[in-house]
Amino acid sequence: MLLGALIDDAGNGASSPAERVRDRETMQRLAEGDASALAAIFDRHARAVFGLALRVLEDQGDAEDVVEAVFAQAWSQARRYDADRDPVSAWLLTITRSRAIDRLRTRQTRPNTAPTATERALVELPDTALAVDHLVVLAESATRLRQALTTLPYLQRMAIELAYCEGLTQTEIAARLEQPPGTIKTRIRTGLHRLRETLTE
């Protein structure tokens, strides 16, 4: 498993007012280009993002791709985040819903792939407010995650950092590192599995 392995039950809990304040401060740092802020946001919200994507798509691989896309978008669009409008968690989950529905629509355009009733219903759902406080979030600290990253082999760490800090797709990482996409996917998968083991020790 990829993100599903990393963001298993490492830390559970509802979002408190103090955590929402911390999220807003972290988003400000992210908007200023602080890559460590992305790690902190990922730590806090990857589980909820993955869970929503998986519920919509019912496919782990597609859900993992959506998680990558969501945090890449958070990195590139951090300046657009409006703290007065939504908590960070709601902003990320709104992006997740949109990305997941886009993935469903892509499935529907594939030849010989008829949409299921569930897929049609999800695409037609209104964009209502999400019950953020009832979603579980990951609570591992960014410092601990960064320390765990240093234990990975260089190429695994580089692939993960390019994906989650620079927001590159696996294809873009493969081009940058001059490696086949399959190799990059395996490195990210293996690296995230090792991170999970380190973080749960």
Phi, psi and omega in degrees: 000150182262256180295329178301325178288316183294320188255037173296209186277055180283334180191122182243157174155150178280158181285125179262165177304320180296321179293324179293324176295316179298321177300315181298319178295320179294321178295326176297317177296321179296319178297335179272002176092017180278108183295330179294334177293326177296319178299320181294317179294319177299313179306316186284326194237358183299321181297314181294319179298311180298317181298317179293315179300319180292322179295321180287315189268335182055034178210120186296317180299315178296320179297319178297319178297321179295319178302314178303314182295320182297312182285333172294319178292322177300320179296314185282337185242020183304327181291341180276348182293131181249104183297335181281345184265311185218152167295158179304318182300317180293321178299312180295320181288331174294317176299317181300313180301315180297314180296318181294319178293322174301319180295321176299316180296323177297318177302319184292337180271353178288142179299144176061024178234096179278137179293142176281167178299322179297316180296317179297319181294320182292321179295328183271359180297141173289155181277077181272164179295140180269145179281076188299319184295346179263359178266142181275138180236155178280136187244010177296143182283151178296324180299314181295322178295316179298321177296319179296323178301325182292345179276349182280152170303151188307313185291326175294313181298317180299316180297317180293317180295320178295324181287313190258344177258323180260349176074024179280150174281167179299323178296317179293321177296317179301318179294318182294318183269358180055050179229155177296146179306323179298323178293319179297316180299318179295320180296317179294315180300311181294319180296317179293324176296318179293324176298317179301315180298318180294317184287341181257004178290000000 
